[in-house]
Amino acid sequence: MEVKGNEFYVLTAKQEGKITLYNEMDSPIKKIGEYLKKGTSPEDIELVIVQIGKEKYEMKGVPWSTIATGLVKSE
């Protein structure tokens, strides 16, 4: 994967045993919607943003309020 800009997203679906990387937030939000519709528990889903600095990487969890807003907008 080629990183565009200085950040990327990591989606982990523990129940599915999958970790996927994305350049923007829309795609993992859609994938989260698919997982939820298949019955995956929200507790088994984690989305983090990795920001690339000059000397270090910083990981932050994306709040469920942000994910929920994206899910509503995508419908």
N, C-alpha and C positions, 0 to 999 in steps of 0.2 A: 504494500500500500504506500502510495506517495502522500505525504502529509502536506496539505495545503494550509498556508498560514502557520501559526504557532500553536495549534491545538488539534486534538482529535478525541473521539469518544470511544469508550470501551463498554460494551453491553455484555453482561454476564447473566446467563439463565442457568442457575444451578441445577434445577430439576431436569433440564434438557441436556446438561453437560456441555454447553456451548459458550464460547467467548468470541465475540465478533468486534471488529474495529470499523469505525466510520469517520469520515471527514467532516460531516455536518450533523446536526441534531435531528433533522426530519426523519431520516431513515431508521435510526434506532427507536424513535417514538412509534413509528408504524409497526416495527417488529415487536415492540412491547405490547401493542394492541393485539397483534396476532397471538402472542403467548397467552395473554389474559383471556382471549376468546376460547383458546384451547384448554383453559382451566388451570394454567400455571398460577401458583400463588404469588401475589405481589412480594411476599417475603423472600421468594426465590429469584427475584429479578433485581439487578443492580446496574445503574448507569453512572459512569464517572466520566469526567472530562479531564484530559491530561493536557496541561499547558506546558509548553516547552520554553524554558528560559535560557539565557546565555550560559548559565553554569549549572542549572538543575531543572528537573522536571517537577511539576506540582500536580497532584491528583486531588480532585474535589468531587464528592458525590453530587449528582444532580438531584435536587429535591423532588419528591413526588408531586408537589404542587405545580412545578414546572412541567413535569411529565404529563400530569392530568390536563393542564392547559393545552399542551400540544396534541393530546388525544382528542380533545373536544374540537379543536380547530381543524383537525384532519378529517373529521366526519362530515 
